[in-house]
Amino acid sequence: MANLGKKVAIVGGVRTPFVKAGTAYKDISMQELGVHVLKALVEREKVDTTTLDEFIFSTVLLDPRTPNWAREILFAAELPKTIYAHSVSNNCISGLVAITGVAERIALGATRSGIAGGSESMSNPPLMFSKGASKIFLEGFRARTFGQRMSSFSRLRPRHFAPKPPGVTEPSTGLTMGQHMEITAKEMSIAREDQDMIAYRSHMNAHKAAEEGLGTSLLAPLAGVEKDLFVRPDTTLEKLAGLKTVFDRGPEGTLTAGNSSPLTDGASLVFLMSEEQAQSEGREPLAYISDYEYSAIAPNDGLLMAPGVAVPRLLKRAGLTLDDFDLIEIHEAFGAQVVANMKAWEEGWKEEAVGTVDPEKLNVLGGSIALGHPFAATGGRIVASLATELKRRDLKRGLISICAAGAMAGAMILER
């Protein structure tokens, strides 16, 4: 990425407030969330749609009835139908993948400007029939005669009508992300107190930022919601320590609802341009995408430990250490995951050590534990908020690290 050519500027961003699944956005679909933020971004940034070349949008909870949801969101938002649009999905790094997809084409000179991001409606996951029920229905639909169709459907039983919800376990291991993280926490001796401290600081930073009006320029209120609804300014380390564990209920369990990210609905977008296009439109970039790295490891090496590879590889290529960053954003899937990967960076794991994270630089506007984690919207939320904060503070460089199911990760460097 760093040597492809044109500089990629982040010139704007927008997101919905994030809310608990099943609450304020429970009747709003993933696509409707996407339409809302796309309209908001176009209006706020006064996007010249005649020079907008590309729209890439992501989600994780896939609905097979709409194979290219990005194109349908573009239509519903009433943007020009001549804008190229496509969809991506890659677990918790989905939003980042959408953003780097546009960034690569800008760097290559194939695109002048593009919008990328993602949304997640965990309130409305697509429900599927079991394999047995699906087979019967398909046989009936394919039947040539009424009698053949009725013969197929006569095999249906009440159990066949029970919907199958999206899986929460890793297909390759049969364990959930939380169960995997409990294993990693034990293997790496990640203390419950350190996990709770990540959660506590996340809430305190998010509350302080909201009180000071930081990051609010990115919010596009929806359904009467004007702020993130997970932030708990009254939480304490004592309250967090009193919560029961949820993935390992035995005496050695350490992950709780308090130090884990919640199930969340929301959407986010980032507006990207070539440096030349930004100059021609008189826009001052918030920051530039300097470089990025994706990595993958074996799930049993630590499902959420791929940042332990992605960040060191990225920093080595750039000739940097963690001390060279003014702000650092780490996706808080779990407090344990943040602590474990910071330990890997400090001590060296599958790659050489790259330094220590200064807590004062970490997730200064709050992280996913306090703000929420709508899977595909987290990448856009982090990129837009980091770029905005770098500009506000007049700082030089920021780092992003996002873990993902499937034992993958993405890392990115933003610079001004």
N, C-alpha and C positions, 0 to 999 in steps of 0.2 A: 504493500500500500504506500509506504513512505516514498518510494521512488517511481511511482507511476506517472507523475506529471503535475497536473493542475492541483492547486490547493483547494481543499474542501472546507467551506465556511458553514458554521451553524449560525443562522440568522434569526431564528425564532423557534418557539415551541409552545405547546398548549397541552393541558390534560384536564380530565374531569377531577373533581374531588374523588377520593377513593372511599368506598363504603363496604360494610360487611355484606357478604353474599346473603341473599334472601331478605334484604331490607329495602332501602330507598330505590334501588334500581331493579327490583325483582321482576318488573314487567318490561324491562328494556333489554333488547337482544344485543348480542355482540355487534352486529352490523349497525344497529341504531346508535350504540355508543360511538362507533367509528364515524358515522355521519355527523354526529354532534360535534366532535372535536375537529373534524375536517372543515365544517362550515365555520366554526369559531376561529380556526387558524387562518383561513382565507380572508375572513373579515378583519381580524385584528392586525394581521401583517400586510393587509392590502395587497394580496398576492395577485400578480399579473398572470392570469391563467394562460395568456397567449405565449408566455415563455416558460410555463411549467411543463416539463417534459415527462415526468414520471411520478407514479404513486405506488408505493409498496406498503402493504399492510399485513399484519401478522395476527394469529390467534393460536391457541393451543388446543382448546376443546372444539375439535373440528366437527362441522356439520356437513355430511356428504351431499346434502341437497344443494349446496352452493359451493362448487369446487373452486371458483375464483371470486371470493367475497370482496376482494379489493375493488374489482371492477363494478360490482353492484353497489358498493358504498360510494364510489365515484359518481355513478348514475344518480343515486338517491340524493346526493349533495348538490346535484345540478351543476357539476363542473363540465367543461367541454368533453365530449365523448371521444375526442381525438387524443386525449392524454393516455399514454400507455400505463396500464395498471396490472400488477400481479400480486399474488398472495404467497406468504411463506409461513412455515411453522417449525419451530425447533425448541420446544419446551421453554424454559425460563429465559433463554437468550433470544427468543423469537424477535422481540422488538429491536435488539441490537443487530441481529442478522438483517432485518429490513433496512435499518439505517446504513449499515455498511454496504448493502446492495446498491443503494442509491449513491453512496460515497464513491464506490469503485467506478461507477459509470461517469460520475463527474470528474474524477481524477484522470480517467482515460480520455476525457473530452467528448464523450458520447452524449452527455446530458448537461444542460445548463443549470437547471434547478429541479429539485424533487422534494416530495414530502414522504416521510416514512414513520412508521410506528406500529401500534397494535392495540387491541382491546381484548378484554376477557369478561364474559358474563358467566361467572360461576353459579349464578342463580338459575341460569337457563342452559344447562349442558344438554346436548343432544342425547336422547335415550334410544337405545338400539334393542331389537329383539335378540333372543338367543340364537345360536347357530341352527338349532333344531327347528325353531319357529320360522326363521328366515328361509330355510330350505323348503318348508311346506308352502309358505306364501309364494315363493318364486315358482315352484312347480305349478301352483294354481294359476298364477298370472300367465304362465307360458302355455297352459293347456289350450287345446284347439277347440274343444267342445265344452258345452255347459256341463255335461255329465262328468267329463274328466276333471273339470275344475272343482265340482262338488266332491268328487272322490278324494281329491287332494285335501280340500279344506275340512273334510270329515275327520281327518286325523288330528286336527287341532284339539288341544285340551286346555283347561283353565291355566295350567302352568305356563303354557306357551305365550300367554298375554302379559306375563310379568316382564316389564322393561328391564333391560340391563344397563345400569348406570356406567359412566366412564370409569375405567380402572384407576385405582390410586396406588397400585403396586408397580414396581419395575418389571416389565415383561421378562427381562433376562434373569432376574433374581427372585422374584416373588415377594420382595420386601418393599415397604414404603420408604420414602425419602427419610422420614423421621426415624424409622428403624435402622436404616443404614447409618444415619448420623449418630445414633446411640452407639453403634459398633465403633465408629471412628472416634467418638469422644472417649470411649474406654481405652482404645488402642493408643491414643495420643495423650491420655491423662488430662483431658480438658475438664477443668473443675466447674461445678454448677455455679459457683460464685462468679466466675469469669463470664459465663454465659449470661447470667442475670445482669451483670454490669453492662454488657453490650445492650441489652434490652432497656435498662434504666436510662443510659445515655441517649439511646434512640428517642425515647419519649421526651426526655428533658430538652434535647436539641430541637425536636419537632415543635414542642410547645413554645420554646423561646422564639423560634423562627416565625411561628404563627402570630405571636404577640407583637413582634416587630414588623410584621407585614412582609417578611421575606418569602419569596417564592410564590406569593399570591398572584402575581401578574401572570403566572402560567395557568391559573385555574379558570375553567369555563364551567360555571355553576350549572347544575342539572337537577331536575325534579325537586327543586326547592333546597338542594344541598349546596352550600357555598364554601365548605371547608372539609378537610379530611376528618372522618368520624372515629378513627381508632385511637387518636392521641389521648393519653391518660396523664395529665399533668400532676395528678395526685398520687401516682404510683411511687412506691419506695422500694428499696432493696429488701426491706423486711417483708413487704407484701409479696414481692416476687419469690422470695425464699420459702414462703408458706404455701405456694401452689403445688398441687400434686403432679407427678410426672405422668405423661400420656403415652409414650411409646415403649417404655420399659417401666412397668409399675413396681418392679422389685426395688430393693434397697440401693442398688447401684445405678438406677435410672437417673438422668439429669435433665432431659428435655421436657419442658412444660409448655402450656398454652401461652404463658407469659414471655418465654424466651424463644418463641417460634413465630414466624409470620402467619397472619390469619388468612382465611378464605375471603377473597376480595373481588368486587366488581369495579371496573374502571377502564379508561382509555387514555392514550397519550400519542402525540405526534411531534416530530421535529422537522423544521424547514431548513433544507440544505441548498447551497449554491456554490458554483465555482467562484473563486475570488474575483475574476473578471466580471461575472454577472452581477455580483454584489456591488462592485464599484459602479457599474453602468446604471444600476437602479438606486444608487445613493444610499446603500444600506451599510451600517457598521456591524461587522460580524461580532457575535458574542464570543466565539472561540473558533479555532480550526481543529479538525480531526488530524492529528499528526501521524498516528499509526494504530494498528490494532492486531490482535492475535486470537485465534481460536485453538482450543486444544481438546483432546479426548484421552481418557485413560480407561483401564479395565474397571468395571463397576465394583468389583470386590477389593480393589485397591483403595476404595473410598469414594462412594458415589458422588459426593459433592466436593471432592478434593482437586478437581481439574484446574481451579485457579492456581494451585500450587505449581502447575506447569506453565499455564498461559502467561501469568504475570512475569515470572523470571525470564522466560523466552523473549517477551516483548521488551523488557527493560534491558536485557543483554544486547538486543539488536539496536536499541536506541542509545546504548552507552550510558544508562542512568541507573540510579539506585532509588530506594524509597525516600531517601533524604532530599532528592531533587524535586519532589512534588509539594505543592502548596496546599492542595486539597486531595483527599482520597475518598472515593465512593465505593463501598463494598456492599453488594446486595445481601441483606440480612435474611436469608432463607431461614436460618436458625442462628441463634447466638453462638452455638457450638461450631457451626461451619465457619463463621467469621474468625473465631479464635484459632481454630485448627489451621486455616489457611495462612493467617498471620504468623503462626508458629512455623509453618512450612517455609514461608518467605524468610523468616529470621534465621532459622537453623539450617535451612537447606533440606530438601526432600528428594524429589526426583530431578531437581535442577539445583544449581548453586544458590546459596543465600543471597538475598538482594537488599537486606536491611530490615529495620524495625518501623512499624507504623506508629506515628505520634498520635495518641488519642485525640489531641486537640485539632487534628486535621481530618479526623474520620467522621464521615456522614454528618456534617455540621448542620444540615437542615433536617436531620432525622433520617432514619432508614426504613426498610421494609417492615420491621417489627412494629414500629409506631405508625407508619403511614399506610401500610397495607401492601399486598402483593398480587395485583391482577396479572397473572403470568406474563402475557404478551405485552402488557403496558409498562412493565417495570423498566425495560431498556430505555424507552423514550422518556420516562419520568426522570431517570438518573442522568441521561445525556443532557436533557434540557435544563435541569436544575443545576448541574455542575457548570455548564457553560454560562448560565445566567449569574451564578455566584462568582465565578472567576472574573467576569466583567465587573460586577458590582464592587468587588474588593480590589480590582485592578491587580490581579495576581497573574502569574505566568503559566503555570502548568498544573493539570489535574489528571488523576488516574481513576479508571473505572475497572471493577472486577465483578463479574456476574457468574455464579455457578448455575448449572442446569442438570436436570434429570438426564439419565442416559450417560452419566459420568463425563460431561463436557463442560466447557466454560468459554467465556469471551472476556477479553481485556482490551481497553482502549486508552489512548493518551490524547487529551485535549490540551491545546496550547493557545496562548494569546501573543 
